[in-house]
Amino acid sequence: QQQVKQSPQSLIVQKGGISIINCAYENTAFDYFPWYQQFPGKGPALLIAIRPDVSEKKEGRFTISFNKSAKQFSLHIMDSQPGDSATYFCAARAQGNQFYFGTGTSLTVIP
Amino acid sequence: EAGVAQSPRYKIIEKRQSVAFWCNPISGHATLYWYQQILGQGPKLLIQFQNNGVVDDSQLPKDRFSAERLKGVDSTLKIQPAKLEDSAVYLCASSVPGRGNTIYFGEGSWLTVV
């Protein structure tokens, strides 16, 4: 059973555009929602994270929007750049520091 | 601060052979994870240690996979015998318990079973 559902599977965006990746979850006990960025041949690296008592968090061009009632959260990448081309994973943390990951979104930003 | 170290980075073995991966977590990180990442999928937790004790190994195929963290620091993940479907990247990660908001991943060990 997939604890965290992520969409879309792949995304192509023009340079300067907005990239939006969505995730949904069912377990209301999740208490922390990070996003990871993974480049080919590398391990996932933390990009930005949010707690469920906050509706939005922004760091530079990256913003997480969190809707607790809908059990959904999304990553917005503003002014997308070719260097943002990577695979993005949402995740959710459960009790015991256990993290569940989405299936990933492959983002390609074309010049 | 040194990151999570893993070795070997790449391994190619024939099915039914055995393989072992090693991980050294970030210094002071008591929680260590092994994840399996199949191409095009998200990481799947195989086993989680707190110091040298197992917290969760519910998704570890125990008939062929084993892992240990004897001294509460580095860890070894073993596969014996390997199957074709074990071809994946094995990611080690670590975190600080209690303040474990973030887990830090190594670069992974790429396994190809032929």
Backbone of each chain as ProteinMPNN parsed JSONL, in Angstrom:
{"seq_chain_A": "QQQVKQSPQSLIVQKGGISIINCAYENTAFDYFPWYQQFPGKGPALLIAIRPDVSEKKEGRFTISFNKSAKQFSLHIMDSQPGDSATYFCAARAQGNQFYFGTGTSLTVIP", "coords_chain_A": {"N_chain_A": [[0.839, -1.188, 0.0], [0.621, 2.125, -0.963], [1.806, 4.694, 0.898], [2.144, 7.367, 0.496], [1.045, 9.27, -2.121], [2.063, 10.408, -5.256], [2.123, 12.868, -7.821], [2.669, 14.684, -10.932], [4.064, 11.847, -12.731], [6.047, 12.558, -14.478], [7.346, 15.671, -15.686], [7.495, 18.438, -17.774], [8.83, 21.564, -18.198], [9.022, 24.921, -19.284], [11.898, 27.036, -19.21], [11.895, 29.449, -16.65], [9.259, 29.094, -16.064], [6.586, 27.785, -13.913], [6.873, 25.023, -11.826], [4.921, 22.387, -10.656], [4.295, 20.014, -8.243], [2.452, 17.388, -6.881], [1.284, 15.847, -3.851], [-0.359, 13.337, -1.889], [-1.798, 12.009, 1.107], [-2.864, 9.544, 3.547], [-2.599, 8.835, 6.204], [-3.203, 10.297, 9.178], [-1.497, 10.596, 11.236], [0.974, 11.317, 10.377], [3.628, 13.617, 10.766], [5.427, 15.358, 9.665], [6.669, 16.716, 6.691], [8.733, 16.333, 4.223], [10.483, 17.383, 1.234], [12.455, 15.932, -1.24], [15.277, 16.206, -3.387], [16.706, 14.683, -6.157], [19.527, 14.035, -8.022], [20.815, 12.439, -10.979], [22.624, 9.517, -10.193], [23.156, 10.262, -7.639], [22.374, 10.412, -4.075], [19.14, 11.08, -2.57], [18.519, 14.453, -1.584], [17.672, 16.673, 1.011], [15.319, 19.165, 0.335], [13.28, 21.031, 1.062], [10.993, 21.436, 3.786], [7.958, 20.854, 5.696], [5.762, 21.358, 8.483], [2.619, 20.076, 9.703], [1.121, 22.079, 10.93], [1.41, 24.38, 9.621], [0.568, 26.279, 6.781], [1.921, 27.071, 4.554], [5.23, 27.201, 3.269], [8.128, 28.892, 2.39], [11.134, 28.903, 0.601], [13.406, 30.625, -0.929], [13.146, 30.031, -4.323], [11.482, 27.915, -3.972], [8.479, 26.557, -2.779], [6.335, 25.127, -0.381], [3.03, 24.118, -0.287], [0.496, 23.391, 1.987], [-2.3, 21.47, 2.737], [-4.126, 20.602, 5.229], [-6.695, 19.601, 5.8], [-7.478, 18.435, 3.425], [-5.551, 16.609, 3.201], [-3.281, 16.922, 1.584], [-0.328, 17.999, -0.116], [1.926, 20.206, -1.77], [4.622, 20.95, -4.02], [6.018, 23.873, -5.219], [7.907, 25.225, -7.763], [9.253, 28.125, -8.523], [10.07, 30.262, -11.303], [11.506, 28.31, -12.839], [14.552, 26.609, -13.552], [17.04, 25.24, -15.818], [18.912, 23.866, -14.263], [17.36, 22.868, -12.262], [16.4, 20.534, -13.128], [15.694, 17.342, -12.287], [14.89, 14.53, -10.165], [12.124, 14.583, -8.053], [11.031, 13.904, -4.802], [8.34, 13.497, -2.623], [7.75, 13.138, 0.879], [6.724, 11.604, 3.975], [6.628, 11.677, 7.487], [6.333, 9.247, 9.993], [5.376, 8.033, 13.269], [8.127, 7.118, 15.282], [10.102, 7.966, 13.711], [9.965, 7.112, 11.069], [10.093, 7.218, 7.612], [8.128, 7.697, 4.733], [8.064, 7.462, 1.268], [7.056, 9.182, -1.748], [6.449, 8.2, -5.198], [8.002, 9.627, -6.905], [8.855, 12.372, -9.118], [9.886, 13.149, -12.262], [11.488, 15.9, -13.302], [11.945, 18.025, -16.006], [13.473, 20.829, -17.186], [13.317, 22.905, -19.817], [15.413, 24.901, -21.873]], "CA_chain_A": [[0.0, 0.0, 0.0], [1.417, 3.324, -1.081], [1.416, 5.598, 1.968], [2.16, 8.726, -0.05], [0.812, 9.223, -3.571], [2.686, 11.574, -5.874], [1.851, 13.086, -9.247], [2.702, 13.675, -11.99], [5.249, 11.0, -12.797], [7.055, 13.358, -15.166], [6.914, 17.045, -15.899], [8.384, 19.24, -18.615], [8.499, 22.966, -17.998], [9.906, 25.894, -19.926], [12.693, 27.877, -18.317], [11.146, 30.6, -16.163], [7.903, 28.698, -15.716], [6.329, 27.256, -12.569], [6.726, 23.567, -11.746], [4.056, 22.027, -9.526], [4.237, 18.573, -7.981], [1.448, 17.179, -5.852], [1.304, 14.618, -3.064], [-1.501, 13.113, -1.024], [-1.552, 10.974, 2.107], [-4.055, 9.143, 4.301], [-2.306, 8.657, 7.629], [-3.224, 11.591, 9.862], [-0.433, 10.624, 12.249], [2.194, 11.892, 9.812], [3.843, 14.903, 11.438], [6.505, 16.129, 9.034], [6.538, 16.437, 5.254], [9.867, 16.887, 3.483], [10.677, 17.152, -0.19], [13.833, 15.619, -1.568], [15.701, 16.39, -4.77], [17.708, 13.676, -6.479], [20.169, 14.099, -9.324], [21.276, 11.106, -11.397], [23.828, 9.004, -9.569], [23.3, 10.808, -6.279], [21.293, 10.115, -3.157], [18.201, 12.187, -2.372], [18.954, 15.505, -0.668], [16.538, 17.467, 1.501], [15.128, 20.432, -0.361], [12.451, 21.896, 1.896], [10.077, 20.6, 4.559], [6.893, 21.598, 6.371], [4.981, 20.671, 9.508], [1.197, 20.196, 9.356], [0.471, 23.232, 11.54], [1.733, 25.522, 8.773], [-0.088, 26.09, 5.481], [2.845, 27.362, 3.464], [6.611, 27.503, 3.616], [8.84, 29.328, 1.198], [12.576, 29.067, 0.692], [13.876, 31.016, -2.248], [12.172, 29.766, -5.396], [10.737, 26.704, -3.629], [7.389, 26.766, -1.833], [5.432, 24.018, -0.092], [1.67, 24.45, 0.142], [-0.006, 22.249, 2.752], [-3.737, 21.491, 3.02], [-4.312, 19.535, 6.205], [-8.042, 19.011, 5.715], [-7.52, 17.617, 2.221], [-4.418, 15.683, 3.298], [-2.501, 17.096, 0.363], [0.693, 19.039, -0.095], [2.505, 20.358, -3.095], [5.866, 21.708, -4.185], [6.012, 24.811, -6.338], [9.221, 25.767, -8.094], [9.055, 29.339, -9.314], [11.182, 30.615, -12.194], [12.247, 27.051, -13.005], [15.805, 26.698, -14.284], [17.534, 23.94, -16.28], [19.59, 23.21, -13.145], [16.36, 22.234, -11.389], [16.043, 19.243, -13.718], [16.035, 16.299, -11.315], [13.716, 13.808, -9.682], [11.673, 15.124, -6.777], [10.244, 12.968, -3.986], [7.737, 13.947, -1.379], [7.831, 12.12, 1.916], [5.974, 11.874, 5.192], [7.23, 10.996, 8.629], [5.415, 8.654, 10.961], [5.933, 7.791, 14.597], [9.318, 6.284, 15.249], [11.033, 8.524, 12.739], [9.901, 6.348, 9.835], [9.754, 8.065, 6.482], [7.533, 7.051, 3.574], [8.336, 8.299, 0.106], [6.268, 9.069, -2.958], [7.087, 7.471, -6.294], [8.938, 10.503, -7.605], [8.488, 13.128, -10.314], [11.051, 13.533, -13.046], [11.296, 17.247, -13.832], [12.859, 18.51, -17.036], [13.274, 22.242, -17.509], [13.945, 23.141, -21.124], [15.847, 26.309, -22.03]], "C_chain_A": [[0.879, 1.246, 0.0], [0.934, 4.333, -0.05], [1.308, 7.039, 1.471], [2.04, 8.622, -1.568], [1.272, 10.525, -4.198], [2.344, 11.636, -7.353], [2.341, 14.469, -9.656], [3.981, 12.849, -11.925], [6.389, 11.734, -13.481], [6.464, 14.703, -15.534], [7.954, 17.757, -16.752], [7.912, 20.683, -18.548], [9.503, 23.839, -18.75], [10.686, 26.665, -18.863], [11.898, 29.131, -17.944], [9.723, 30.28, -15.742], [7.8, 28.175, -14.281], [6.139, 25.737, -12.664], [5.91, 23.251, -10.504], [3.968, 20.513, -9.426], [3.333, 18.373, -6.772], [1.618, 15.844, -5.135], [0.078, 14.556, -2.165], [-1.196, 11.975, -0.074], [-2.853, 10.668, 2.829], [-3.83, 9.143, 5.805], [-2.229, 10.005, 8.332], [-2.181, 11.69, 10.971], [0.889, 11.145, 11.693], [2.383, 13.297, 10.383], [4.929, 15.774, 10.804], [6.549, 15.719, 7.579], [7.685, 17.101, 4.499], [9.764, 16.593, 1.991], [12.168, 16.937, -0.422], [14.051, 15.801, -3.065], [16.814, 15.384, -5.045], [18.215, 13.853, -7.899], [20.684, 12.707, -9.687], [22.585, 10.715, -10.728], [24.07, 9.5, -8.163], [22.159, 10.333, -5.393], [20.355, 11.306, -3.037], [18.74, 13.174, -1.346], [17.748, 16.339, -0.267], [16.509, 18.819, 0.817], [14.406, 21.442, 0.531], [11.457, 21.002, 2.623], [9.068, 21.475, 5.289], [6.251, 20.731, 7.437], [3.503, 20.941, 9.247], [0.477, 21.365, 10.01], [0.733, 24.517, 10.759], [1.144, 25.278, 7.396], [0.855, 26.342, 4.309], [4.226, 27.65, 4.022], [7.375, 27.809, 2.347], [10.326, 29.459, 1.498], [13.102, 29.363, -0.707], [12.806, 30.792, -3.296], [11.27, 28.572, -5.093], [9.699, 27.005, -2.546], [6.631, 25.464, -1.65], [4.093, 24.622, 0.317], [1.081, 23.217, 0.803], [-1.478, 22.445, 3.074], [-4.058, 20.32, 3.923], [-5.67, 18.847, 6.067], [-8.157, 18.086, 4.512], [-6.446, 16.544, 2.227], [-3.614, 15.697, 1.992], [-1.43, 18.156, 0.586], [1.386, 19.054, -1.445], [3.778, 21.193, -3.033], [5.723, 22.59, -5.411], [7.437, 25.323, -6.537], [8.986, 26.948, -9.029], [10.279, 29.59, -10.181], [12.091, 29.402, -12.41], [13.45, 27.234, -13.93], [16.255, 25.31, -14.754], [18.254, 23.164, -15.178], [18.649, 22.566, -12.148], [15.95, 20.869, -11.926], [16.583, 18.12, -12.843], [14.767, 15.509, -11.032], [13.385, 14.311, -8.286], [10.777, 14.094, -6.077], [9.617, 13.723, -2.824], [7.846, 12.797, -0.386], [6.993, 12.553, 3.105], [6.579, 11.057, 6.315], [6.156, 10.497, 9.586], [6.13, 8.501, 12.304], [7.122, 6.85, 14.502], [10.322, 6.746, 14.205], [11.095, 7.707, 11.454], [9.375, 7.232, 8.715], [9.207, 7.222, 5.335], [7.635, 8.008, 2.395], [7.299, 8.104, -0.998], [7.077, 8.39, -4.049], [7.988, 8.332, -7.15], [8.352, 11.179, -8.832], [9.77, 13.548, -11.013], [10.776, 14.874, -13.712], [12.378, 17.574, -14.859], [12.511, 19.957, -17.338], [14.042, 22.531, -18.797], [14.237, 24.622, -21.324], [14.929, 27.1, -22.963]], "O_chain_A": [[1.762, 1.403, 0.844], [-0.211, 4.781, -0.107], [0.493, 7.822, 1.959], [2.849, 7.959, -2.216], [0.92, 11.61, -3.735], [2.282, 10.619, -8.043], [2.425, 15.356, -8.806], [4.876, 13.145, -11.133], [7.554, 11.564, -13.12], [5.25, 14.855, -15.674], [9.152, 17.683, -16.477], [6.746, 20.984, -18.807], [10.688, 23.515, -18.831], [10.192, 26.909, -17.762], [11.307, 29.786, -18.803], [9.055, 31.111, -15.127], [8.784, 28.131, -13.543], [5.352, 25.241, -13.471], [6.175, 23.782, -9.426], [3.618, 19.825, -10.385], [3.432, 19.088, -5.775], [2.037, 14.85, -5.726], [-0.452, 15.581, -1.736], [-0.424, 11.074, -0.404], [-3.819, 11.425, 2.742], [-4.745, 9.414, 6.583], [-1.292, 10.772, 8.107], [-2.007, 12.749, 11.573], [1.825, 11.39, 12.454], [1.431, 14.072, 10.477], [5.299, 16.81, 11.356], [6.477, 14.533, 7.256], [7.62, 18.287, 4.175], [9.057, 15.683, 1.558], [13.016, 17.649, 0.117], [13.158, 15.585, -3.884], [17.75, 15.252, -4.257], [17.442, 13.826, -8.856], [20.956, 11.893, -8.805], [23.537, 11.494, -10.704], [25.095, 9.182, -7.56], [21.113, 9.906, -5.882], [20.738, 12.428, -3.368], [19.347, 12.774, -0.353], [16.906, 16.672, -1.101], [17.517, 19.52, 0.726], [14.873, 22.565, 0.724], [11.116, 19.926, 2.131], [9.283, 22.672, 5.478], [6.204, 19.507, 7.307], [3.169, 21.949, 8.624], [-0.679, 21.626, 9.676], [0.331, 25.602, 11.177], [1.219, 24.157, 6.891], [0.607, 25.874, 3.197], [4.381, 28.252, 5.085], [7.284, 27.084, 1.356], [10.725, 30.043, 2.505], [13.224, 28.473, -1.548], [11.691, 31.301, -3.176], [10.382, 28.256, -5.885], [10.007, 27.628, -1.53], [6.317, 24.775, -2.62], [4.032, 25.519, 1.158], [1.154, 22.12, 0.251], [-1.86, 23.476, 3.626], [-4.241, 19.193, 3.462], [-5.762, 17.628, 6.207], [-8.851, 17.07, 4.568], [-6.428, 15.67, 1.36], [-3.316, 14.662, 1.396], [-1.608, 19.086, 1.372], [1.425, 18.053, -2.16], [3.978, 22.012, -2.136], [5.357, 22.129, -6.492], [8.082, 25.791, -5.598], [8.573, 26.78, -10.177], [11.388, 29.183, -9.837], [13.299, 29.472, -12.186], [13.373, 27.921, -14.949], [15.885, 24.307, -14.144], [18.211, 21.934, -15.16], [19.081, 21.804, -11.283], [15.231, 20.128, -11.255], [17.795, 17.974, -12.685], [13.706, 15.789, -11.592], [14.269, 14.448, -7.44], [9.889, 13.501, -6.689], [10.286, 14.49, -2.132], [8.012, 11.639, -0.768], [6.606, 13.715, 3.224], [6.987, 9.91, 6.129], [5.215, 11.21, 9.936], [7.316, 8.8, 12.442], [7.111, 5.896, 13.723], [11.261, 6.03, 13.857], [12.146, 7.617, 10.821], [8.352, 7.902, 8.855], [9.753, 6.168, 5.008], [7.334, 9.196, 2.507], [6.739, 7.02, -1.163], [8.243, 8.047, -3.853], [8.672, 7.82, -8.037], [7.472, 10.636, -9.499], [10.624, 14.216, -10.43], [9.92, 14.967, -14.592], [13.571, 17.415, -14.6], [11.377, 20.267, -17.704], [15.266, 22.41, -18.845], [13.422, 25.483, -20.99], [15.16, 28.287, -23.195]]}, "seq_chain_B": "EAGVAQSPRYKIIEKRQSVAFWCNPISGHATLYWYQQILGQGPKLLIQFQNNGVVDDSQLPKDRFSAERLKGVDSTLKIQPAKLEDSAVYLCASSVPGRGNTIYFGEGSWLTVV", "coords_chain_B": {"N_chain_B": [[31.243, 18.705, 8.11], [31.225, 15.273, 7.678], [29.488, 13.325, 5.264], [27.044, 10.665, 4.799], [28.598, 7.652, 4.279], [29.048, 5.209, 1.77], [29.76, 1.957, 0.485], [30.398, -0.819, -1.766], [30.251, 1.505, -4.537], [29.269, 0.584, -6.952], [28.144, -2.534, -8.154], [28.209, -5.593, -9.831], [26.705, -8.646, -10.125], [26.149, -12.187, -10.532], [23.005, -13.903, -10.67], [21.967, -15.628, -7.763], [24.389, -15.376, -6.531], [26.188, -13.804, -3.784], [26.184, -10.64, -2.053], [27.506, -7.774, -0.377], [26.896, -4.732, 1.277], [28.214, -1.749, 2.62], [27.866, 0.725, 5.174], [28.556, 3.856, 6.591], [27.352, 5.979, 8.909], [26.513, 9.481, 9.449], [28.477, 11.058, 11.892], [27.457, 10.605, 15.192], [24.812, 10.191, 14.612], [22.224, 8.315, 15.617], [20.209, 6.845, 14.483], [19.811, 4.678, 11.793], [19.165, 3.881, 8.427], [18.284, 1.561, 5.868], [17.434, 1.76, 2.56], [15.736, 0.602, -0.352], [15.904, 1.402, -3.702], [14.327, 1.054, -6.566], [14.755, 1.449, -10.068], [13.175, 4.324, -11.221], [11.358, 4.457, -9.2], [10.251, 5.411, -5.857], [12.242, 5.579, -2.82], [12.219, 2.657, -0.808], [11.722, 1.573, 2.433], [13.867, -0.733, 3.94], [15.06, -1.577, 6.351], [15.336, -0.293, 9.658], [17.461, 1.013, 12.071], [17.978, 1.733, 15.505], [20.537, 2.926, 17.225], [22.122, -0.065, 17.915], [19.94, -1.632, 17.701], [17.049, -3.098, 16.115], [14.472, -1.239, 14.71], [12.459, -1.333, 12.773], [11.854, -3.815, 10.518], [10.067, -4.773, 8.769], [9.667, -4.843, 6.005], [11.794, -6.115, 4.977], [13.115, -8.647, 3.021], [13.491, -11.413, 4.522], [14.346, -13.942, 3.943], [16.432, -13.744, 2.238], [17.764, -11.368, 2.592], [19.833, -9.679, 4.909], [20.796, -7.666, 7.7], [23.032, -5.819, 9.729], [24.129, -4.016, 12.621], [26.371, -3.852, 14.485], [27.946, -2.423, 16.448], [26.554, -0.172, 16.8], [27.253, 1.822, 15.068], [28.591, 1.767, 12.156], [27.107, -0.109, 9.41], [26.088, -3.168, 7.807], [24.634, -4.477, 4.912], [23.399, -7.408, 3.592], [22.896, -9.569, 0.817], [21.774, -12.675, -0.06], [20.769, -15.644, -1.495], [21.224, -13.636, -4.429], [18.621, -12.244, -6.496], [17.279, -11.549, -9.763], [15.442, -9.472, -9.546], [16.43, -7.982, -7.497], [18.026, -6.018, -8.413], [18.893, -2.773, -8.052], [19.199, 0.456, -6.443], [20.825, 0.722, -3.411], [20.231, 2.519, -0.703], [21.699, 4.122, 1.993], [20.867, 5.81, 4.97], [20.866, 8.326, 7.552], [19.93, 9.661, 10.768], [19.251, 11.973, 13.461], [17.893, 10.862, 16.409], [14.863, 11.944, 17.994], [15.39, 14.645, 17.361], [14.915, 14.111, 14.794], [14.115, 15.24, 12.328], [15.107, 15.364, 9.794], [16.41, 13.189, 7.406], [19.487, 12.022, 6.223], [20.937, 11.098, 3.235], [23.199, 8.703, 1.816], [25.204, 8.298, -1.186], [24.49, 6.002, -2.367], [24.5, 2.49, -3.253], [24.893, 0.847, -6.187], [23.344, -1.89, -7.508], [23.533, -4.467, -9.825], [22.027, -7.324, -10.946], [22.701, -10.087, -12.834]], "CA_chain_B": [[30.67, 17.435, 8.601], [31.227, 14.257, 6.646], [28.173, 12.773, 4.983], [26.871, 9.222, 4.907], [29.503, 6.972, 3.349], [28.612, 3.887, 1.357], [30.611, 1.252, -0.467], [30.924, -0.193, -2.964], [29.286, 2.322, -5.272], [28.69, -0.215, -8.029], [28.412, -3.967, -8.063], [27.493, -6.451, -10.768], [26.859, -10.049, -9.725], [25.213, -13.113, -11.173], [21.946, -14.365, -9.763], [22.323, -16.663, -6.788], [25.596, -14.992, -5.797], [25.95, -12.954, -2.63], [26.793, -9.303, -2.098], [27.395, -7.045, 0.884], [27.078, -3.282, 1.194], [28.633, -1.162, 3.889], [27.446, 2.104, 5.376], [29.0, 4.568, 7.789], [26.463, 7.136, 8.998], [27.075, 10.73, 9.963], [28.884, 10.897, 13.282], [26.469, 11.026, 16.182], [23.457, 9.818, 14.196], [21.918, 7.015, 16.199], [19.251, 6.127, 13.629], [20.353, 4.321, 10.479], [18.167, 3.273, 7.557], [18.596, 1.057, 4.543], [16.333, 1.85, 1.614], [15.916, 0.053, -1.696], [15.286, 2.25, -4.716], [14.292, 0.471, -7.901], [14.761, 2.509, -11.075], [11.893, 4.945, -11.505], [10.481, 4.404, -8.028], [10.732, 6.06, -4.648], [12.922, 4.694, -1.876], [11.4, 1.794, 0.045], [12.471, 1.223, 3.634], [14.126, -2.144, 4.195], [15.306, -1.784, 7.768], [15.692, 0.9, 10.423], [18.128, 0.739, 13.335], [18.218, 2.767, 16.502], [21.798, 2.382, 17.765], [22.324, -1.372, 17.29], [18.69, -2.378, 17.745], [16.168, -2.961, 14.959], [13.201, -0.568, 14.959], [11.482, -1.812, 11.79], [12.384, -4.599, 9.4], [8.883, -5.444, 8.246], [9.725, -4.985, 4.551], [13.056, -6.763, 4.608], [12.915, -10.06, 2.632], [14.431, -12.025, 5.456], [14.887, -15.206, 3.436], [17.643, -13.506, 1.449], [18.409, -10.135, 3.03], [20.143, -9.531, 6.328], [21.517, -6.432, 7.998], [23.478, -5.73, 11.111], [24.783, -2.777, 13.05], [26.819, -4.461, 15.717], [28.457, -1.505, 17.461], [25.75, 1.041, 16.791], [27.809, 2.861, 14.197], [28.414, 1.389, 10.755], [26.159, -1.19, 9.169], [26.268, -3.969, 6.6], [23.449, -5.094, 4.327], [23.819, -8.543, 2.778], [21.897, -10.252, 0.011], [22.259, -14.008, -0.402], [21.3, -15.437, -2.835], [20.6, -12.521, -5.138], [17.708, -12.5, -7.589], [17.29, -10.49, -10.77], [14.629, -8.344, -9.098], [17.16, -7.214, -6.482], [18.751, -4.943, -9.086], [18.368, -1.528, -7.495], [20.163, 1.233, -5.67], [20.626, 0.546, -1.976], [20.551, 3.798, -0.076], [21.807, 4.192, 3.442], [20.561, 7.149, 5.465], [20.953, 8.406, 9.003], [19.292, 10.821, 11.365], [19.377, 12.107, 14.909], [16.598, 10.582, 17.028], [14.333, 13.037, 18.791], [15.396, 15.787, 16.454], [15.122, 13.418, 13.516], [13.275, 15.781, 11.277], [15.738, 15.207, 8.486], [17.311, 12.069, 7.207], [20.532, 12.332, 5.267], [21.229, 9.921, 2.438], [24.443, 8.51, 1.094], [25.035, 8.337, -2.646], [23.9, 4.741, -2.786], [25.263, 1.393, -3.856], [24.123, 0.392, -7.336], [23.485, -3.331, -7.717], [22.949, -5.095, -11.012], [22.072, -8.777, -10.894], [22.544, -10.59, -14.213]], "C_chain_B": [[30.628, 16.435, 7.465], [29.822, 13.701, 6.493], [28.135, 11.28, 5.232], [27.747, 8.558, 3.843], [28.987, 5.581, 3.04], [29.647, 3.274, 0.411], [30.137, -0.188, -0.616], [29.869, 0.663, -3.656], [28.575, 1.503, -6.343], [29.102, -1.677, -7.864], [27.559, -4.692, -9.095], [27.762, -7.886, -10.356], [25.884, -10.896, -10.522], [24.157, -13.532, -10.148], [22.445, -15.563, -8.975], [23.663, -16.388, -6.089], [25.218, -14.113, -4.611], [26.681, -11.631, -2.787], [26.592, -8.645, -0.735], [27.687, -5.578, 0.647], [27.364, -2.742, 2.583], [28.2, 0.285, 3.963], [28.032, 2.647, 6.666], [28.187, 5.853, 7.893], [27.217, 8.389, 9.444], [27.353, 10.562, 11.455], [27.811, 11.432, 14.226], [25.035, 10.681, 15.825], [23.155, 8.407, 14.681], [20.981, 6.184, 15.323], [19.856, 5.91, 12.247], [19.291, 3.56, 9.709], [18.844, 2.663, 6.327], [17.319, 1.114, 3.707], [16.726, 1.154, 0.307], [15.198, 0.966, -2.681], [15.429, 1.583, -6.075], [14.138, 1.6, -8.911], [13.354, 3.013, -11.355], [10.909, 4.918, -10.347], [11.076, 5.173, -6.859], [11.443, 5.076, -3.739], [11.926, 3.922, -1.004], [12.24, 1.35, 1.228], [12.624, -0.289, 3.744], [14.263, -2.402, 5.689], [15.751, -0.465, 8.401], [16.287, 0.459, 11.75], [18.1, 1.981, 14.225], [19.385, 2.236, 17.334], [21.991, 0.993, 17.145], [21.082, -2.236, 17.346], [17.828, -2.094, 16.54], [14.844, -2.329, 15.373], [12.117, -1.125, 14.049], [12.218, -2.568, 10.703], [11.256, -5.337, 8.698], [8.923, -5.646, 6.733], [11.041, -5.584, 4.078], [12.776, -8.218, 4.235], [13.904, -10.94, 3.384], [14.98, -13.368, 4.974], [16.178, -14.985, 2.667], [18.421, -12.272, 1.89], [18.684, -10.195, 4.531], [20.915, -8.227, 6.516], [21.904, -6.443, 9.459], [24.153, -4.395, 11.359], [25.323, -3.066, 14.446], [27.238, -3.461, 16.788], [27.706, -0.186, 17.465], [26.291, 2.153, 15.942], [27.579, 2.437, 12.746], [27.552, 0.136, 10.637], [26.503, -1.904, 7.867], [24.934, -4.561, 6.189], [23.923, -6.201, 3.391], [22.629, -9.13, 2.026], [22.479, -11.601, -0.408], [21.113, -15.011, -0.381], [20.55, -14.315, -3.556], [19.688, -13.01, -6.262], [17.767, -11.312, -8.562], [16.557, -9.239, -10.279], [15.276, -7.532, -7.969], [17.979, -6.085, -7.094], [18.116, -3.613, -8.693], [19.537, -0.726, -6.925], [19.83, 1.035, -4.203], [21.167, 1.788, -1.288], [20.621, 3.637, 1.437], [21.528, 5.639, 3.849], [20.698, 7.137, 6.982], [20.278, 9.669, 9.507], [19.562, 10.829, 12.863], [18.021, 11.815, 15.521], [16.169, 11.748, 17.908], [14.294, 14.322, 18.003], [15.499, 15.272, 15.02], [14.247, 13.925, 12.404], [13.833, 15.517, 9.894], [16.543, 13.93, 8.466], [18.258, 12.422, 6.068], [20.931, 11.043, 4.556], [22.676, 9.901, 1.966], [24.169, 8.504, -0.394], [24.526, 7.014, -3.195], [24.897, 3.737, -3.33], [24.397, 0.79, -4.949], [24.398, -1.095, -7.563], [22.791, -3.741, -9.003], [23.138, -6.589, -10.884], [21.779, -9.301, -12.295], [22.393, -12.094, -14.23]], "O_chain_B": [[30.061, 16.712, 6.408], [29.063, 13.615, 7.458], [29.063, 10.703, 5.798], [27.643, 8.869, 2.657], [28.543, 4.859, 3.933], [30.312, 3.975, -0.352], [29.533, -0.732, 0.308], [28.683, 0.526, -3.355], [27.392, 1.72, -6.604], [30.231, -2.0, -7.494], [26.359, -4.446, -9.221], [28.917, -8.299, -10.25], [24.926, -10.391, -11.108], [24.389, -13.515, -8.939], [23.228, -16.382, -9.457], [24.025, -17.099, -5.151], [24.059, -13.726, -4.459], [27.65, -11.513, -3.537], [25.622, -8.931, -0.032], [28.607, -5.225, -0.09], [26.824, -3.218, 3.582], [28.168, 0.991, 2.954], [28.009, 1.983, 7.703], [28.321, 6.732, 7.043], [28.403, 8.341, 9.77], [26.545, 9.986, 12.184], [27.328, 12.555, 14.078], [24.133, 10.858, 16.644], [23.749, 7.433, 14.217], [20.968, 4.957, 15.416], [20.348, 6.845, 11.616], [18.601, 2.703, 10.261], [19.839, 3.183, 5.821], [16.274, 0.591, 4.094], [17.896, 1.129, -0.076], [14.017, 1.267, -2.509], [16.513, 1.551, -6.657], [13.465, 2.594, -8.638], [12.456, 2.238, -11.684], [9.754, 5.314, -10.501], [12.251, 5.539, -6.87], [11.264, 3.865, -3.874], [10.93, 4.471, -0.532], [13.336, 0.816, 1.057], [11.648, -1.033, 3.655], [13.658, -3.329, 6.227], [16.434, 0.352, 7.783], [15.707, -0.357, 12.466], [18.187, 3.114, 13.752], [19.256, 1.241, 18.047], [22.019, 0.894, 15.918], [21.145, -3.435, 17.074], [17.856, -0.991, 15.994], [14.172, -2.822, 16.279], [10.992, -1.364, 14.487], [13.103, -2.022, 10.044], [11.465, -6.396, 8.106], [8.262, -6.554, 6.229], [11.348, -5.55, 2.887], [12.245, -8.961, 5.06], [15.02, -11.174, 2.922], [15.958, -13.876, 5.522], [16.942, -15.927, 2.459], [19.609, -12.147, 1.591], [17.874, -10.696, 5.31], [21.595, -7.753, 5.606], [21.205, -6.996, 10.309], [24.668, -3.744, 10.45], [24.796, -2.583, 15.449], [26.897, -3.655, 17.955], [28.157, 0.796, 18.054], [25.859, 3.299, 16.061], [26.524, 2.703, 12.171], [27.303, -0.573, 11.612], [27.116, -1.338, 6.962], [24.193, -5.084, 7.021], [24.746, -5.965, 2.506], [21.51, -9.178, 2.536], [23.539, -11.665, -1.03], [20.523, -15.216, 0.68], [19.367, -14.089, -3.301], [19.94, -14.038, -6.891], [18.241, -10.228, -8.221], [16.971, -8.111, -10.544], [14.73, -6.516, -7.539], [18.563, -5.28, -6.369], [16.943, -3.367, -8.973], [20.687, -1.165, -6.927], [18.674, 1.169, -3.802], [22.366, 2.067, -1.289], [19.717, 3.086, 2.066], [21.912, 6.575, 3.147], [20.653, 6.082, 7.616], [20.082, 10.626, 8.758], [20.028, 9.849, 13.445], [17.054, 12.489, 15.165], [17.0, 12.446, 18.489], [13.276, 15.013, 17.979], [16.092, 15.914, 14.153], [13.698, 13.145, 11.625], [13.079, 15.456, 8.922], [17.274, 13.63, 9.41], [17.864, 13.042, 5.08], [21.225, 10.031, 5.192], [23.291, 10.945, 1.748], [23.028, 8.686, -0.82], [24.169, 6.925, -4.37], [25.98, 4.088, -3.797], [23.306, 0.285, -4.683], [25.539, -1.501, -7.781], [21.629, -3.412, -9.24], [24.26, -7.073, -10.732], [20.736, -8.996, -12.874], [22.251, -12.689, -15.299]]}, "name": "protein", "num_of_chains": 2, "seq": "QQQVKQSPQSLIVQKGGISIINCAYENTAFDYFPWYQQFPGKGPALLIAIRPDVSEKKEGRFTISFNKSAKQFSLHIMDSQPGDSATYFCAARAQGNQFYFGTGTSLTVIPEAGVAQSPRYKIIEKRQSVAFWCNPISGHATLYWYQQILGQGPKLLIQFQNNGVVDDSQLPKDRFSAERLKGVDSTLKIQPAKLEDSAVYLCASSVPGRGNTIYFGEGSWLTVV"}
